[in-house]
Every structure is written in C-alpha cells, then in structure tokens.
Amino acid sequence: MKLHYFDGSTTCRPIVMFAHEAGIPLELVPVDLFAGEQTQPAFLAKNPNGKVPVLEDDGFLLTESSAILKYLAEVSGSPAYPADPRGRARVNAQMDWFNTGFYRTFGYGIVYPVVMPHTAHAGPGVQEAVTGAARHEAQSLLRILNDHMLSDGGAFLGGAQPNLADFLGVAFTTIGEMIGEDFSAHRRVVRWIAAMKARPSWAAANRGFEAWRDATLARRAA
C-alpha cells in the first residue's frame, strides 16, 4: 500500500502513527504541499480535492484521514477499531467529534490563521473576531474532552489502550503546540497527550511536524 502524504500534515500524521503501531507496511510517497504538487494533474487524478492523504491499495484509492484509518484497521483486524457494534459506534462518535467539531474550531479558527496566514479572514478585525469566538468554543470543547471523554480509568479514549480516535484526536490537538497553546488547565488532556507521545510510533510519525513546529515557534519569537 502507498500513502501519498505530507509529513507535517495534521491529517496524515494519525495514519502513519497507527500503521506503525499496527505493523502495516506503507510506502510513503511525499507530496510537497509548499511546492504545489497537490495541484498537479497527476495528483488531482488521485484526489480531485487536491488534498493529502491519499491511500492507494492495488488500484483502490481512498481519501480522508478518518476513512483511511478505518480501512487500515479493518484490513488488519486491529483492536483499535472494535468489532462489536456498540464499541465501534463509540469510536466512530469520538472520531466524528474531533473531525467535525474540534478540528474546525481549534485548527481552522485558531491555529492555521497564525501558522498559514493565507487561511485567515480578510478585512479589519474580522480574523480577530473569528479567533475570539473560536477560542471561547475551543475551551468548552477541551473541557468536554477532559471531563467527559477522558477518564481516570485509563490514559486513552480507548481506556487502557488507544483506539482510532486517539490517533486522530491527538494530532488535531497537538497542532496547538505550533502557537504555544497551553493545555495545563485540562489535566487529563495533558496526561493523554503525554501518553500518546510516549508510544514508539510517535517519533516515527511526527518528526516532520515537530521540525515545522519548532521552526514556526522560532520564527514567531524572533
């Protein structure tokens, strides 16, 4: 299987991390987003949306991080995606929560306008208003994550072991590190991030992200 990816991408990192833990061999095919490779005809033939990731499995093409994670878990029989309907539904709900609510608010409302200014809203005061509202909503979502989705019964959303939502969610949360976001008010969130970072798959999947993060923080501090 091939994964067309960018190593700093928030939506690619969970796939590489999960594949490493599940022992799924992936041929990683870099796509240089900064050079615009995702806009070229060869890539658009794989994903007309012009976005990574794209999984290629013997002629079968699949896009969207959440869908790719579920597919890899299915074909590998990973316990990170439970076979019983209720357990699987719970993981699906957690993944949807991150994908449709948290990521849109936290990533696109707060982080990306700083890290990638071309994504910011134009017009005097517009982005400031958007960010202010997003920050208020993000704190509410972080409280939900801390108080209701995580527990003292296990370090992960999956309990004693991570499930697919842990891989997806930790990438969506740690993008906050690119702007020096402080999670210390949310004890379980801090513990969860630390537990995911302690896994051997973290280093394998996040070198590109951490280099980009460090460069961004250094540039902002200069």
N, C-alpha and C positions, 0 to 999 in steps of 0.2 A: 504494500500500500504506500502511496505517496501523499504527503501533506504539503500543499502549497501554502506557505506561511511567511510571516514577518516575525523575527524573534522577539521584538519588543511589544508585539500586539497583545492587547488585553484579551482578545477572543481566541488567540492561538495558544497562549501560554497554558490554559487549562488542558488542552488536548495533548500537548507534549508531556505535561506532567502526568496526566492519567495514563497515557500509553506507556510511559516509563515504568510506572508502578504495576501496570497490568501485564508487563512483559510483551507488549505488542510492538513488533518491529515496524517502524515508519521510516520511509525515505523522505527526509526533509528537503523540500525544494524552496529555497529562499525567493521571496518576491520583494524587490526593493521599492517600497511604497514612496520613498522620498524621490526616487528617480522616475516615478510614474509608471512602473511596469504593469501595475494593475489596470491601466487604461489602454494597454496594447491589445490588438486583435487576438493574439494567441491566448492571453489570459481571459479576455472577455468571452472567448468561446467556451471556457470552462465555467465562468460565473459572469453573466451579463451585468450583475450589480457592481462589478469591479471591486470586490472586497475579498480579503482573506478572513478565515481559512477556506480552503477547498480540499476535500479529501477525494482521492482518486483510487478506486479499488477495482482493478480488472475491467476498466471501461465504465464503471459506475461512478458518477460524480455526485458529491454531496456537499452542500454549503451549510452555513450556520453552525456556530460553535456548539450549541446545545444539542442539535440534531446529530452532529458528528460524535459527540461524547456518548450519546445513547446508542448509536450504531456500533461504536467500538466496544461498548460494554456488552451489547447483545452478542456480537460475533465472538467475543472472548469468554462469555459466560461469567463476567465479573460480578462478585457480590456487592460491588459499589452501586449496582442498579438492581434492587431486589426483584426476585421472580414473582413474589406474591402480589396480587393486585393492589392491596392497600399500602404495602410498603413502597411499591413502585409509584403509586399515586402521590404519596407523601414526598418522595424525591422530586417528582415532576412539579409539584406545587412549589417546593423550595427553589427549584431552578427557574420557574416562571417568575417568582417573586424577585429574584435577583435580575433576571433578564429584562422584564418589562417595567419594573418599578425602580429598584435601587440603582441599576446601572444608568438608566436615563437621567435620573435626578443627580446622582453623585458624579458620574463620569461626564455627561454632556452639559450638566448645569453648572458644575464647579471646577472640575479638573481640566478638561480639554480646552476651554476658553483661555486658560493660562498657558498650558503646555503647547497648544496649537492655536495661536491667535486667529488663524483664518476661520476657525469654527465659531468665533464669538459673534454675538449680535451687533450689528452696526447701529450707529445713532447715539447721540449724547445720553448717557445714563441708562441706556437700555440693558446692556450686559450687567451693569451693577444691580439693577432691579431683578433681573433673572437670577443672578447668583445669590442675591439676598433671599429670594423665595426658595431657591434650591437648597440653600444652607439650612433654612428652617425645616424643610421637609426631610433633608438627609439626617438631621439629628433625631427626628421622630423615627425614621427607618432604622437607624443604628440602635435606638432604644428597643425597637421590636426585635431586631436581630439578637441583641444582648439578653433581653429579659424573657423572650418567648421562644425563639428558635434555637438558641444555645442553652445549655443547662449545666449544672454542676455534676451531672451524671456521666459526662464524657466530654472530651475536648472538642468533638466534632459535631456537625449537624447530624451525621450518621451515628452518633454515640461514641462507642469505643474506637470505631474505625471510620475513616471518611467515606462518604458516598459521593455521587457525581456532583451534587450541589456544592460540596466543599471545594472541589476543584474549580468549578465555575465561579463560585462566590468569592473565594479568596483572591482571585485575580481581579475581580471587579472592585474589591475593597482596597487592595494594596496599591491601586493606581493613585490613591490619595497620598502615598509617600512622595510622589513626584512634586507635590506642592507643600510638603512638610505637614500634612494633615495629622492632627493629634487625636488618637483614639483612646487616650488614657481614662476618659470618663466612662468607658464601657469595658469593664473588667473582663468579661467573658470573650468579648471580641478580641481584645489584646491577647488573651490566652490562646484563642483559636488560631489567630494569625501566626503566633509563635509555634504552635503545634504543627501547622502546615509547613512552615519554613524549616522545621526540624527534620522533615522527611527527606530522604536522599533524592527524591525526584525534584525537589525544589531547585537545587543548584543546576540540575540538568536542563530545566525548562526556563529558568529565569535569568540567565546571565545577560542576555540582550536587554531585558527590561531593566535590570539593576544598573547596567552601564548607562543606559539612556536616563534613568532616574538620577544617577549621580551627576551626569553632565548637566542635566536640567537644573538641579539644585545649585550646582557650582555657578552656572551662568546667571541665575537669579540673584545669587549672593554677591556677585562681582560688582 
